[in-house]
Amino acid sequence: MKEVIVLMQEQNTTVRKKGQHLTSFERGRIATLHSQGYSNRAIARALNVCHQTINNEL
């Protein structure tokens, strides 16, 4: 009998299209990093988005 293994991967990619909405996961990361004292620019680098996106979200 053969064993079948299925691998699944979340769609968390590092490439972001311009104008794409933030996911709830990304919003959670913003809140966490902000509460830890990270700057908007540092959070933006971590999420690979523009710093103004972080400013607008907060």
PQR file with spaces between the fields and no chain letter, atoms N, CA, C, O and H, PARSE charges and radii, in Angstrom:
ATOM       1  N    MET     1       0.840   -1.164    0.000 -0.4000 1.5000
ATOM       2  CA   MET     1       0.000    0.000    0.000 -0.0000 2.0000
ATOM       3  C    MET     1       0.895    1.240    0.000  0.5500 1.7000
ATOM       4  O    MET     1       1.840    1.330    0.784 -0.5500 1.4000
ATOM       5  N    LYS     2       0.594    2.186   -0.875 -0.4000 1.5000
ATOM       6  CA   LYS     2       1.380    3.411   -0.985 -0.0000 2.0000
ATOM       7  C    LYS     2       0.845    4.468   -0.034  0.5500 1.7000
ATOM       8  O    LYS     2      -0.357    4.578    0.204 -0.5500 1.4000
ATOM       9  H    LYS     2      -0.173    2.114   -1.511  0.4000 1.0000
ATOM      10  N    GLU     3       1.775    5.238    0.498 -0.4000 1.5000
ATOM      11  CA   GLU     3       1.404    6.328    1.394 -0.0000 2.0000
ATOM      12  C    GLU     3       1.463    7.641    0.624  0.5500 1.7000
ATOM      13  O    GLU     3       2.441    7.910   -0.074 -0.5500 1.4000
ATOM      14  H    GLU     3       2.753    5.149    0.305  0.4000 1.0000
ATOM      15  N    VAL     4       0.429    8.450    0.746 -0.4000 1.5000
ATOM      16  CA   VAL     4       0.369    9.732    0.057 -0.0000 2.0000
ATOM      17  C    VAL     4       0.579   10.840    1.081  0.5500 1.7000
ATOM      18  O    VAL     4      -0.092   10.893    2.111 -0.5500 1.4000
ATOM      19  H    VAL     4      -0.366    8.231    1.313  0.4000 1.0000
ATOM      20  N    ILE     5       1.518   11.714    0.778 -0.4000 1.5000
ATOM      21  CA   ILE     5       1.802   12.843    1.655 -0.0000 2.0000
ATOM      22  C    ILE     5       1.423   14.122    0.918  0.5500 1.7000
ATOM      23  O    ILE     5       1.860   14.357   -0.209 -0.5500 1.4000
ATOM      24  H    ILE     5       2.064   11.671   -0.059  0.4000 1.0000
ATOM      25  N    VAL     6       0.623   14.926    1.553 -0.4000 1.5000
ATOM      26  CA   VAL     6       0.195   16.188    0.969 -0.0000 2.0000
ATOM      27  C    VAL     6       0.815   17.320    1.778  0.5500 1.7000
ATOM      28  O    VAL     6       0.654   17.380    2.997 -0.5500 1.4000
ATOM      29  H    VAL     6       0.267   14.736    2.468  0.4000 1.0000
ATOM      30  N    LEU     7       1.517   18.208    1.104 -0.4000 1.5000
ATOM      31  CA   LEU     7       2.116   19.361    1.751 -0.0000 2.0000
ATOM      32  C    LEU     7       1.306   20.598    1.413  0.5500 1.7000
ATOM      33  O    LEU     7       0.993   20.851    0.249 -0.5500 1.4000
ATOM      34  H    LEU     7       1.648   18.160    0.113  0.4000 1.0000
ATOM      35  N    MET     8       0.972   21.359    2.428 -0.4000 1.5000
ATOM      36  CA   MET     8       0.218   22.585    2.205 -0.0000 2.0000
ATOM      37  C    MET     8       1.041   23.750    2.718  0.5500 1.7000
ATOM      38  O    MET     8       1.792   23.620    3.685 -0.5500 1.4000
ATOM      39  H    MET     8       1.226   21.154    3.373  0.4000 1.0000
ATOM      40  N    GLN     9       0.894   24.873    2.070 -0.4000 1.5000
ATOM      41  CA   GLN     9       1.651   26.056    2.446 -0.0000 2.0000
ATOM      42  C    GLN     9       0.716   27.252    2.482  0.5500 1.7000
ATOM      43  O    GLN     9      -0.131   27.428    1.606 -0.5500 1.4000
ATOM      44  H    GLN     9       0.284   24.978    1.285  0.4000 1.0000
ATOM      45  N    GLU    10       0.888   28.081    3.525 -0.4000 1.5000
ATOM      46  CA   GLU    10       0.119   29.319    3.570 -0.0000 2.0000
ATOM      47  C    GLU    10       0.580   30.229    2.452  0.5500 1.7000
ATOM      48  O    GLU    10       1.693   30.082    1.945 -0.5500 1.4000
ATOM      49  H    GLU    10       1.576   27.938    4.237  0.4000 1.0000
ATOM      50  N    GLN    11      -0.247   31.144    2.074 -0.4000 1.5000
ATOM      51  CA   GLN    11       0.085   32.040    0.984 -0.0000 2.0000
ATOM      52  C    GLN    11       0.727   33.323    1.498  0.5500 1.7000
ATOM      53  O    GLN    11       0.381   34.418    1.054 -0.5500 1.4000
ATOM      54  H    GLN    11      -1.150   31.263    2.485  0.4000 1.0000
ATOM      55  N    ASN    12       1.651   33.188    2.425 -0.4000 1.5000
ATOM      56  CA   ASN    12       2.401   34.345    2.902 -0.0000 2.0000
ATOM      57  C    ASN    12       3.623   34.500    2.023  0.5500 1.7000
ATOM      58  O    ASN    12       4.648   33.856    2.245 -0.5500 1.4000
ATOM      59  H    ASN    12       1.932   32.299    2.786  0.4000 1.0000
ATOM      60  N    THR    13       3.510   35.349    1.035 -0.4000 1.5000
ATOM      61  CA   THR    13       4.626   35.559    0.128 -0.0000 2.0000
ATOM      62  C    THR    13       5.291   36.884    0.441  0.5500 1.7000
ATOM      63  O    THR    13       4.707   37.752    1.090 -0.5500 1.4000
ATOM      64  H    THR    13       2.677   35.872    0.854  0.4000 1.0000
ATOM      65  N    THR    14       6.515   37.027   -0.026 -0.4000 1.5000
ATOM      66  CA   THR    14       7.226   38.275    0.222 -0.0000 2.0000
ATOM      67  C    THR    14       6.956   39.300   -0.869  0.5500 1.7000
ATOM      68  O    THR    14       7.299   40.473   -0.721 -0.5500 1.4000
ATOM      69  H    THR    14       6.989   36.322   -0.552  0.4000 1.0000
ATOM      70  N    VAL    15       6.345   38.864   -1.958 -0.4000 1.5000
ATOM      71  CA   VAL    15       6.050   39.775   -3.052 -0.0000 2.0000
ATOM      72  C    VAL    15       4.640   40.323   -2.854  0.5500 1.7000
ATOM      73  O    VAL    15       3.690   39.556   -2.697 -0.5500 1.4000
ATOM      74  H    VAL    15       6.066   37.912   -2.078  0.4000 1.0000
ATOM      75  N    ARG    16       4.506   41.626   -2.860 -0.4000 1.5000
ATOM      76  CA   ARG    16       3.213   42.265   -2.635 -0.0000 2.0000
ATOM      77  C    ARG    16       2.877   43.134   -3.840  0.5500 1.7000
ATOM      78  O    ARG    16       3.698   43.917   -4.317 -0.5500 1.4000
ATOM      79  H    ARG    16       5.278   42.249   -2.988  0.4000 1.0000
ATOM      80  N    LYS    17       1.664   42.974   -4.309 -0.4000 1.5000
ATOM      81  CA   LYS    17       1.202   43.813   -5.406 -0.0000 2.0000
ATOM      82  C    LYS    17       0.817   45.181   -4.863  0.5500 1.7000
ATOM      83  O    LYS    17       0.338   45.300   -3.736 -0.5500 1.4000
ATOM      84  H    LYS    17       0.998   42.338   -3.922  0.4000 1.0000
ATOM      85  N    LYS    18       1.030   46.202   -5.667 -0.4000 1.5000
ATOM      86  CA   LYS    18       0.667   47.551   -5.274 -0.0000 2.0000
ATOM      87  C    LYS    18      -0.849   47.654   -5.137  0.5500 1.7000
ATOM      88  O    LYS    18      -1.592   47.172   -5.993 -0.5500 1.4000
ATOM      89  H    LYS    18       1.420   46.105   -6.583  0.4000 1.0000
ATOM      90  N    GLY    19      -1.296   48.277   -4.069 -0.4000 1.5000
ATOM      91  CA   GLY    19      -2.723   48.481   -3.848 -0.0000 2.0000
ATOM      92  C    GLY    19      -3.424   47.330   -3.162  0.5500 1.7000
ATOM      93  O    GLY    19      -4.645   47.354   -3.014 -0.5500 1.4000
ATOM      94  H    GLY    19      -0.693   48.668   -3.374  0.4000 1.0000
ATOM      95  N    GLN    20      -2.682   46.326   -2.742 -0.4000 1.5000
ATOM      96  CA   GLN    20      -3.285   45.163   -2.100 -0.0000 2.0000
ATOM      97  C    GLN    20      -3.614   45.475   -0.640  0.5500 1.7000
ATOM      98  O    GLN    20      -2.837   46.144    0.041 -0.5500 1.4000
ATOM      99  H    GLN    20      -1.690   46.307   -2.862  0.4000 1.0000
ATOM     100  N    HIS    21      -4.755   44.996   -0.160 -0.4000 1.5000
ATOM     101  CA   HIS    21      -5.162   45.230    1.223 -0.0000 2.0000
ATOM     102  C    HIS    21      -4.309   44.408    2.180  0.5500 1.7000
ATOM     103  O    HIS    21      -3.756   43.372    1.811 -0.5500 1.4000
ATOM     104  H    HIS    21      -5.387   44.453   -0.713  0.4000 1.0000
ATOM     105  N    LEU    22      -4.211   44.890    3.419 -0.4000 1.5000
ATOM     106  CA   LEU    22      -3.514   44.138    4.450 -0.0000 2.0000
ATOM     107  C    LEU    22      -4.380   42.983    4.925  0.5500 1.7000
ATOM     108  O    LEU    22      -5.606   43.087    4.959 -0.5500 1.4000
ATOM     109  H    LEU    22      -4.660   45.732    3.719  0.4000 1.0000
ATOM     110  N    THR    23      -3.737   41.884    5.290 -0.4000 1.5000
ATOM     111  CA   THR    23      -4.467   40.745    5.835 -0.0000 2.0000
ATOM     112  C    THR    23      -4.631   40.943    7.335  0.5500 1.7000
ATOM     113  O    THR    23      -3.976   41.800    7.928 -0.5500 1.4000
ATOM     114  H    THR    23      -2.741   41.799    5.263  0.4000 1.0000
ATOM     115  N    SER    24      -5.502   40.155    7.946 -0.4000 1.5000
ATOM     116  CA   SER    24      -5.679   40.244    9.398 -0.0000 2.0000
ATOM     117  C    SER    24      -4.404   39.818   10.114  0.5500 1.7000
ATOM     118  O    SER    24      -4.105   40.327   11.194 -0.5500 1.4000
ATOM     119  H    SER    24      -6.034   39.458    7.465  0.4000 1.0000
ATOM     120  N    PHE    25      -3.651   38.894    9.530 -0.4000 1.5000
ATOM     121  CA   PHE    25      -2.372   38.471   10.092 -0.0000 2.0000
ATOM     122  C    PHE    25      -1.391   39.644   10.115  0.5500 1.7000
ATOM     123  O    PHE    25      -0.707   39.867   11.114 -0.5500 1.4000
ATOM     124  H    PHE    25      -3.894   38.481    8.652  0.4000 1.0000
ATOM     125  N    GLU    26      -1.326   40.394    9.008 -0.4000 1.5000
ATOM     126  CA   GLU    26      -0.432   41.551    8.926 -0.0000 2.0000
ATOM     127  C    GLU    26      -0.854   42.635    9.905  0.5500 1.7000
ATOM     128  O    GLU    26      -0.004   43.277   10.521 -0.5500 1.4000
ATOM     129  H    GLU    26      -1.882   40.213    8.197  0.4000 1.0000
ATOM     130  N    ARG    27      -2.148   42.843   10.054 -0.4000 1.5000
ATOM     131  CA   ARG    27      -2.639   43.829   11.016 -0.0000 2.0000
ATOM     132  C    ARG    27      -2.264   43.437   12.440  0.5500 1.7000
ATOM     133  O    ARG    27      -1.931   44.295   13.257 -0.5500 1.4000
ATOM     134  H    ARG    27      -2.839   42.321    9.553  0.4000 1.0000
ATOM     135  N    GLY    28      -2.317   42.147   12.735 -0.4000 1.5000
ATOM     136  CA   GLY    28      -1.901   41.659   14.042 -0.0000 2.0000
ATOM     137  C    GLY    28      -0.412   41.877   14.278  0.5500 1.7000
ATOM     138  O    GLY    28       0.002   42.246   15.377 -0.5500 1.4000
ATOM     139  H    GLY    28      -2.588   41.450   12.072  0.4000 1.0000
ATOM     140  N    ARG    29       0.390   41.649   13.242 -0.4000 1.5000
ATOM     141  CA   ARG    29       1.835   41.878   13.365 -0.0000 2.0000
ATOM     142  C    ARG    29       2.129   43.353   13.583  0.5500 1.7000
ATOM     143  O    ARG    29       3.021   43.701   14.356 -0.5500 1.4000
ATOM     144  H    ARG    29       0.053   41.350   12.349  0.4000 1.0000
ATOM     145  N    ILE    30       1.381   44.226   12.902 -0.4000 1.5000
ATOM     146  CA   ILE    30       1.563   45.671   13.085 -0.0000 2.0000
ATOM     147  C    ILE    30       1.281   46.039   14.534  0.5500 1.7000
ATOM     148  O    ILE    30       2.058   46.761   15.159 -0.5500 1.4000
ATOM     149  H    ILE    30       0.657   43.943   12.274  0.4000 1.0000
ATOM     150  N    ALA    31       0.176   45.547   15.065 -0.4000 1.5000
ATOM     151  CA   ALA    31      -0.198   45.864   16.448 -0.0000 2.0000
ATOM     152  C    ALA    31       0.852   45.354   17.430  0.5500 1.7000
ATOM     153  O    ALA    31       1.217   46.050   18.378 -0.5500 1.4000
ATOM     154  H    ALA    31      -0.455   44.960   14.557  0.4000 1.0000
ATOM     155  N    THR    32       1.331   44.140   17.197 -0.4000 1.5000
ATOM     156  CA   THR    32       2.330   43.549   18.097 -0.0000 2.0000
ATOM     157  C    THR    32       3.637   44.323   18.056  0.5500 1.7000
ATOM     158  O    THR    32       4.190   44.675   19.098 -0.5500 1.4000
ATOM     159  H    THR    32       1.034   43.575   16.427  0.4000 1.0000
ATOM     160  N    LEU    33       4.133   44.589   16.846 -0.4000 1.5000
ATOM     161  CA   LEU    33       5.401   45.302   16.712 -0.0000 2.0000
ATOM     162  C    LEU    33       5.296   46.731   17.252  0.5500 1.7000
ATOM     163  O    LEU    33       6.238   47.241   17.858 -0.5500 1.4000
ATOM     164  H    LEU    33       3.684   44.303   16.000  0.4000 1.0000
ATOM     165  N    HIS    34       4.140   47.373   17.028 -0.4000 1.5000
ATOM     166  CA   HIS    34       3.940   48.730   17.526 -0.0000 2.0000
ATOM     167  C    HIS    34       3.954   48.736   19.065  0.5500 1.7000
ATOM     168  O    HIS    34       4.545   49.624   19.679 -0.5500 1.4000
ATOM     169  H    HIS    34       3.375   46.958   16.536  0.4000 1.0000
ATOM     170  N    SER    35       3.308   47.753   19.671 -0.4000 1.5000
ATOM     171  CA   SER    35       3.278   47.685   21.132 -0.0000 2.0000
ATOM     172  C    SER    35       4.658   47.382   21.719  0.5500 1.7000
ATOM     173  O    SER    35       4.929   47.698   22.877 -0.5500 1.4000
ATOM     174  H    SER    35       2.829   47.032   19.171  0.4000 1.0000
ATOM     175  N    GLN    36       5.533   46.765   20.907 -0.4000 1.5000
ATOM     176  CA   GLN    36       6.896   46.475   21.351 -0.0000 2.0000
ATOM     177  C    GLN    36       7.835   47.661   21.128  0.5500 1.7000
ATOM     178  O    GLN    36       9.019   47.585   21.455 -0.5500 1.4000
ATOM     179  H    GLN    36       5.313   46.509   19.965  0.4000 1.0000
ATOM     180  N    GLY    37       7.310   48.756   20.574 -0.4000 1.5000
ATOM     181  CA   GLY    37       8.087   49.977   20.442 -0.0000 2.0000
ATOM     182  C    GLY    37       8.807   50.144   19.113  0.5500 1.7000
ATOM     183  O    GLY    37       9.645   51.037   18.984 -0.5500 1.4000
ATOM     184  H    GLY    37       6.348   48.818   20.309  0.4000 1.0000
ATOM     185  N    TYR    38       8.507   49.315   18.128 -0.4000 1.5000
ATOM     186  CA   TYR    38       9.135   49.462   16.811 -0.0000 2.0000
ATOM     187  C    TYR    38       8.592   50.699   16.113  0.5500 1.7000
ATOM     188  O    TYR    38       7.427   51.057   16.287 -0.5500 1.4000
ATOM     189  H    TYR    38       7.826   48.590   18.233  0.4000 1.0000
ATOM     190  N    SER    39       9.440   51.351   15.323 -0.4000 1.5000
ATOM     191  CA   SER    39       9.007   52.527   14.570 -0.0000 2.0000
ATOM     192  C    SER    39       8.161   52.087   13.376  0.5500 1.7000
ATOM     193  O    SER    39       8.184   50.923   12.975 -0.5500 1.4000
ATOM     194  H    SER    39      10.386   51.061   15.182  0.4000 1.0000
ATOM     195  N    ASN    40       7.414   53.043   12.818 -0.4000 1.5000
ATOM     196  CA   ASN    40       6.601   52.738   11.640 -0.0000 2.0000
ATOM     197  C    ASN    40       7.455   52.233   10.483  0.5500 1.7000
ATOM     198  O    ASN    40       7.051   51.319    9.764 -0.5500 1.4000
ATOM     199  H    ASN    40       7.395   53.988   13.144  0.4000 1.0000
ATOM     200  N    ARG    41       8.625   52.821   10.303 -0.4000 1.5000
ATOM     201  CA   ARG    41       9.509   52.406    9.209 -0.0000 2.0000
ATOM     202  C    ARG    41      10.062   51.005    9.433  0.5500 1.7000
ATOM     203  O    ARG    41      10.208   50.243    8.478 -0.5500 1.4000
ATOM     204  H    ARG    41       8.953   53.563   10.887  0.4000 1.0000
ATOM     205  N    ALA    42      10.373   50.654   10.676 -0.4000 1.5000
ATOM     206  CA   ALA    42      10.866   49.310   10.981 -0.0000 2.0000
ATOM     207  C    ALA    42       9.773   48.267   10.744  0.5500 1.7000
ATOM     208  O    ALA    42      10.035   47.185   10.218 -0.5500 1.4000
ATOM     209  H    ALA    42      10.254   51.274   11.452  0.4000 1.0000
ATOM     210  N    ILE    43       8.552   48.608   11.137 -0.4000 1.5000
ATOM     211  CA   ILE    43       7.416   47.702   10.899 -0.0000 2.0000
ATOM     212  C    ILE    43       7.190   47.538    9.402  0.5500 1.7000
ATOM     213  O    ILE    43       6.945   46.430    8.925 -0.5500 1.4000
ATOM     214  H    ILE    43       8.340   49.487   11.563  0.4000 1.0000
ATOM     215  N    ALA    44       7.273   48.641    8.663 -0.4000 1.5000
ATOM     216  CA   ALA    44       7.080   48.594    7.210 -0.0000 2.0000
ATOM     217  C    ALA    44       8.117   47.694    6.545  0.5500 1.7000
ATOM     218  O    ALA    44       7.790   46.928    5.638 -0.5500 1.4000
ATOM     219  H    ALA    44       7.472   49.541    9.051  0.4000 1.0000
ATOM     220  N    ARG    45       9.357   47.786    6.994 -0.4000 1.5000
ATOM     221  CA   ARG    45      10.405   46.914    6.434 -0.0000 2.0000
ATOM     222  C    ARG    45      10.111   45.453    6.741  0.5500 1.7000
ATOM     223  O    ARG    45      10.314   44.588    5.889 -0.5500 1.4000
ATOM     224  H    ARG    45       9.622   48.407    7.731  0.4000 1.0000
ATOM     225  N    ALA    46       9.637   45.170    7.942 -0.4000 1.5000
ATOM     226  CA   ALA    46       9.336   43.793    8.343 -0.0000 2.0000
ATOM     227  C    ALA    46       8.203   43.198    7.507  0.5500 1.7000
ATOM     228  O    ALA    46       8.198   42.002    7.216 -0.5500 1.4000
ATOM     229  H    ALA    46       9.473   45.873    8.635  0.4000 1.0000
ATOM     230  N    LEU    47       7.245   44.042    7.127 -0.4000 1.5000
ATOM     231  CA   LEU    47       6.087   43.566    6.364 -0.0000 2.0000
ATOM     232  C    LEU    47       6.213   43.786    4.859  0.5500 1.7000
ATOM     233  O    LEU    47       5.359   43.360    4.082 -0.5500 1.4000
ATOM     234  H    LEU    47       7.249   45.013    7.364  0.4000 1.0000
ATOM     235  N    ASN    48       7.295   44.461    4.463 -0.4000 1.5000
ATOM     236  CA   ASN    48       7.531   44.763    3.049 -0.0000 2.0000
ATOM     237  C    ASN    48       6.414   45.629    2.456  0.5500 1.7000
ATOM     238  O    ASN    48       5.898   45.354    1.373 -0.5500 1.4000
ATOM     239  H    ASN    48       7.989   44.807    5.095  0.4000 1.0000
ATOM     240  N    VAL    49       6.061   46.676    3.194 -0.4000 1.5000
ATOM     241  CA   VAL    49       5.077   47.655    2.729 -0.0000 2.0000
ATOM     242  C    VAL    49       5.655   49.056    2.904  0.5500 1.7000
ATOM     243  O    VAL    49       6.706   49.228    3.523 -0.5500 1.4000
ATOM     244  H    VAL    49       6.480   46.899    4.074  0.4000 1.0000
ATOM     245  N    CYS    50       4.979   50.035    2.368 -0.4000 1.5000
ATOM     246  CA   CYS    50       5.390   51.436    2.500 -0.0000 2.0000
ATOM     247  C    CYS    50       5.129   51.894    3.935  0.5500 1.7000
ATOM     248  O    CYS    50       4.148   51.482    4.553 -0.5500 1.4000
ATOM     249  H    CYS    50       4.125   49.895    1.865  0.4000 1.0000
ATOM     250  N    HIS    51       6.013   52.749    4.464 -0.4000 1.5000
ATOM     251  CA   HIS    51       5.855   53.242    5.838 -0.0000 2.0000
ATOM     252  C    HIS    51       4.556   54.006    6.010  0.5500 1.7000
ATOM     253  O    HIS    51       3.997   54.026    7.107 -0.5500 1.4000
ATOM     254  H    HIS    51       6.810   53.083    3.961  0.4000 1.0000
ATOM     255  N    GLN    52       4.067   54.630    4.963 -0.4000 1.5000
ATOM     256  CA   GLN    52       2.805   55.376    5.060 -0.0000 2.0000
ATOM     257  C    GLN    52       1.625   54.427    5.277  0.5500 1.7000
ATOM     258  O    GLN    52       0.636   54.807    5.903 -0.5500 1.4000
ATOM     259  H    GLN    52       4.520   54.613    4.072  0.4000 1.0000
ATOM     260  N    THR    53       1.718   53.228    4.779 -0.4000 1.5000
ATOM     261  CA   THR    53       0.676   52.223    5.008 -0.0000 2.0000
ATOM     262  C    THR    53       0.551   51.929    6.504  0.5500 1.7000
ATOM     263  O    THR    53      -0.553   51.805    7.035 -0.5500 1.4000
ATOM     264  H    THR    53       2.522   52.919    4.271  0.4000 1.0000
ATOM     265  N    ILE    54       1.688   51.822    7.164 -0.4000 1.5000
ATOM     266  CA   ILE    54       1.687   51.568    8.605 -0.0000 2.0000
ATOM     267  C    ILE    54       1.101   52.773    9.332  0.5500 1.7000
ATOM     268  O    ILE    54       0.305   52.609   10.257 -0.5500 1.4000
ATOM     269  H    ILE    54       2.584   51.923    6.732  0.4000 1.0000
ATOM     270  N    ASN    55       1.486   53.983    8.926 -0.4000 1.5000
ATOM     271  CA   ASN    55       0.952   55.195    9.539 -0.0000 2.0000
ATOM     272  C    ASN    55      -0.556   55.253    9.377  0.5500 1.7000
ATOM     273  O    ASN    55      -1.263   55.583   10.329 -0.5500 1.4000
ATOM     274  H    ASN    55       2.133   54.116    8.175  0.4000 1.0000
ATOM     275  N    ASN    56      -1.059   54.941    8.198 -0.4000 1.5000
ATOM     276  CA   ASN    56      -2.509   54.974    7.959 -0.0000 2.0000
ATOM     277  C    ASN    56      -3.222   53.914    8.802  0.5500 1.7000
ATOM     278  O    ASN    56      -4.316   54.159    9.310 -0.5500 1.4000
ATOM     279  H    ASN    56      -0.485   54.673    7.424  0.4000 1.0000
ATOM     280  N    GLU    57      -2.619   52.762    8.948 -0.4000 1.5000
ATOM     281  CA   GLU    57      -3.250   51.666    9.690 -0.0000 2.0000
ATOM     282  C    GLU    57      -3.320   51.966   11.176  0.5500 1.7000
ATOM     283  O    GLU    57      -4.298   51.618   11.838 -0.5500 1.4000
ATOM     284  H    GLU    57      -1.730   52.563    8.535  0.4000 1.0000
ATOM     285  N    LEU    58      -2.289   52.609   11.702 -0.4000 1.5000
ATOM     286  CA   LEU    58      -2.293   52.936   13.129 -0.0000 2.0000
ATOM     287  C    LEU    58      -3.189   54.127   13.402  0.5500 1.7000
ATOM     288  O    LEU    58      -3.319   54.551   14.550 -0.5500 1.4000
ATOM     289  H    LEU    58      -1.495   52.891   11.164  0.4000 1.0000
